[in-house]
Amino acid sequence: MMLALAGYPLGLSFAFLDPAHDAAAGQVGELVTGSYCDHARLAELADRSDLITFEFESVPDSSAAALASRTEVFPPPKALAVAQDRLLEKRLFQELGIPAAAYAEVGGPEDFQPAWASLGRPARLKSRRLGYDGHGQAVVAAAEQLEGAWLEVGRVPCILEEEVPFERELSIIGVRSGSGEIGFYPLAENHHQAAVLRLSLAPAPEVSGRLEQDARGISQAIMEKLDYRGVLAVELFQVGASLLANEIAPRVHNSGHWTQDAAVTSQFENHLRAGLGWPLGNSESTGPCAMVNLLSTIPDQSRLLAIPGARLHLYGKAPRPLRKLGHVNVASPDPGAVTASVERVGAVLGVDLPKPRFKGSYWPR
Amino acid sequence: MMLALAGYPLGLSFAFLDPAHDAAAGQVGELVTGSYCDHARLAELADRSDLITFEFESVPDSSAAALASRTEVFPPPKALAVAQDRLLEKRLFQELGIPAAAYAEVGGPEDFQPAWASLGRPARLKSRRLGYDGHGQAVVAAAEQLEGAWLEVGRVPCILEEEVPFERELSIIGVRSGSGEIGFYPLAENHHQAAVLRLSLAPAPEVSGRLEQDARGISQAIMEKLDYRGVLAVELFQVGASLLANEIAPRVHNSGHWTQDAAVTSQFENHLRAGLGWPLGNSESTGPCAMVNLLSTIPDQSRLLAIPGARLHLYGKAPRPLRKLGHVNVASPDPGAVTASVERVGAVLGVDLPKPRFKGSYWPR
């Protein structure tokens, strides 16, 4: 939906494939209702489209590949395949020399002992596929906990990954067009509650030029390796002055929603431009911004809109516990105003939000 | 369409009444096809809507009033009635003590002599109703030209208005909510080609605080008098240090399209907020902006998007001579960059555009 809202002004039109009859995107374009595995519906979508993208990471990469045989698809289906499998992701990081948490493959019980032996420290068992927002994970503090963890994640192929004592999670949104043109948004700092993203700060406070460059290097290496087209998010852990790659998301990303109100060009518009082979838009920040996710319920709009600098983005989705129903971007040239307004957003939501650490001396850089 | 694009993120949904089956807005909401005078279709629209607005000034005020008897309508139909009739508009200005060009009523040939006598100088005969973009007007340099002018405008009720040697056209976009909350965007300076708006500069260069206040006073007086709700544009002529009111537009206005990319809150969002009785958004400018209308044909998107600071807004309309098909907002914190980019937009369009007179010393104020 947000891609379409960004795309109509560029002269584009949109159709959507979604399993739900009441998918919110249907409000702003034609809706083809069907499963992402329904090849008849996929064909219908392909026939009416010049260009197809996805913003849901669990679209089967085989479906994306089937679409790609009929029309243009971006990002490349192979990026989807990598993002859907933690093992392929780890191997990609290794291949590109990108630092990441140590891991061992766990295909089944026969791997418990060697995997634990190779790591030898507290770790987390993660299913290779279909993990998101903390699902499909179990903490493993000792070798004998591996069996229970494996039952917990559903006896599926996994990786065992060392627990990294990181200081914060950052993410970098990169964008690459078919022509090879590349752009980066400044790093965002991400805060989770109940394993769901709650707040992103952008540009991330207290980021050295070196750290920013490291993040861009990681993003660029991945995009070039995958012959990427579109927006790519890379989630990163900061440990001291270093970054570890956590995972990639081959799509517009929640931690980049701040770009709608505090970057010259939003990630949504740049994703489309990249897919179309059009020149990329300026991805610079226009000022400090805090993005707050609206989860579970939709608060009274007018209370949110009364908050200085608050910009509302609802998705037209029905309320459901922990469902992402929208977000609020709080943007202001004045870092102190952002902090004050985030506190007011928290009060309307009835939640404690992390206090943005934007500093006066930090903006503009 | 632009109202809908601004409104979906606020959690609203949209249906449209339009005479054209292929109306662009139908892409982003349900389309009811019918004439603005078709009371069955109007009733259908009213039944499915909690709140109705219009962005086409020639909707009959009787249709707006019929809708208002079934559901909420904003701006008030009486504002539409005034805006549709130059005589009522003139009388409103008089009543509120708002300076405007002198005029005389011309109902028919019997008024030629007294009208000319009361003005006694070069004037313009303007049809009271359905005038826009220079249509329904004829220049009258001497009394004996009145008859020819009257034939030219179609022998309809007119006003004869003195020709004002103004220095420039400005416009003020005001917004008033049902609660009486009022906001103003900074003045825009408007440049026409072939009687059609081609370029607006906002904030208008070289505007004194006094001039800005005068414009706001005019807008506020009109909004309060009409118990207004929504966005109101007032076109003004600057003569020396004074302003003359030219006409009002009770809707989102072309000279306010710059607000999409260079104001904290766009006129579209604020129009909706005002209609809903929600708090108004900040209407301050974020930097100098030039809005260039795309007329007649749609240029290659990628050439426009390659221009620094250029933000594209296409309307999804079929090309037609002098039809407004979209606009480009050129925004940058650097006035010199705006000037350079406007020149590039002109080159892509193949037209000479006025050179923005934004000055370095002028921004920020």
Interface residues (C-beta under 8 A of the other chain):
Chain A: M1 A4 L5 Y8 P9 L10 G11 S13 F14 Q27 V28 G29 V264 R273 L276 G277 W278 P279 G281 N282 T286 I298 Q301 S302 L305 A306 P308 G309 L312 H313 L314 G316 G326
Chain B: M1 A4 L5 Y8 P9 L10 G11 S13 F14 Q27 V28 G29 V264 R273 L276 G277 W278 P279 G281 N282 T286 I298 Q301 S302 L305 A306 P308 G309 L312 H313 L314 G316 G326
